Amino acid sequence: MSSNERRIDTRVNVRVPLRFRALNIVNSTEQTAESENISQRGLYFETAIPLKVGMPLEVSLRMPQELSGKSSADVRCVARVVHIRPNLQAGGKSGIGLHIERYEAKVSAGERWTS
């Protein structure tokens, strides 16, 4: 493992649709993206939305069975941007690495969530 490699959890290369919004911006609108890989404590996706390291995000997605150990589950996470791989092309997407600080599983068809 290189000195730059800090991942503890195994990442699963899986594309899962997700929604995210910045928690520190008033009236932040929800955006959509698709994961490139996910672990129990992090995820990576690309977006053209400008984000900054340290920004807190709320992320909603369906956690794949490969990580949950059970059937796929809808989850809502609070995560923080820890890495940005900039795309220098105009209108290009940057790669965003998130550390999941906490997540809640959706338990019913309604908007009831548990921690």
MOKASUL-V603159 format. One record per backbone hydrogen bond with DSSP energy under -1.0 kcal/mol. NH is the residue of the N-H (numbers start at 0). CO is the residue of the C=O. E is the energy in kcal/mol with one decimal. If there is no record, write none. Layout:
BEGIN
nh = (NH,NH)
co = (CO,CO)
e = (E,E)
END
This chain:
BEGIN
nh = (4,11,13,17,18,19,20,22,27,30,32,34,35,36,37,38,42,43,44,46,53,54,56,57,58,59,60,62,66,67,68,72,74,75,76,77,78,79,80,81,82,84,91,93,94,95,96,97,98,99,100,101,103,105,106,113)
co = (1,37,11,32,59,30,57,55,24,19,17,15,43,43,11,41,97,36,95,93,80,51,78,20,76,18,74,72,63,63,64,62,60,103,58,101,56,98,54,96,96,94,88,46,84,44,82,42,79,40,77,77,75,73,111,104)
e = (-1.0,-3.1,-1.3,-2.5,-2.3,-2.3,-1.7,-2.6,-1.5,-3.2,-2.2,-2.6,-3.4,-1.2,-1.9,-3.1,-1.4,-2.3,-1.9,-2.2,-3.0,-2.2,-3.3,-2.7,-2.5,-2.7,-2.3,-3.4,-1.6,-2.1,-2.2,-1.8,-3.3,-2.4,-3.8,-2.7,-2.8,-2.2,-2.4,-2.9,-1.5,-3.0,-2.3,-2.9,-2.6,-3.6,-3.0,-3.0,-2.5,-3.1,-2.4,-1.6,-2.7,-2.7,-1.4,-1.8)
END
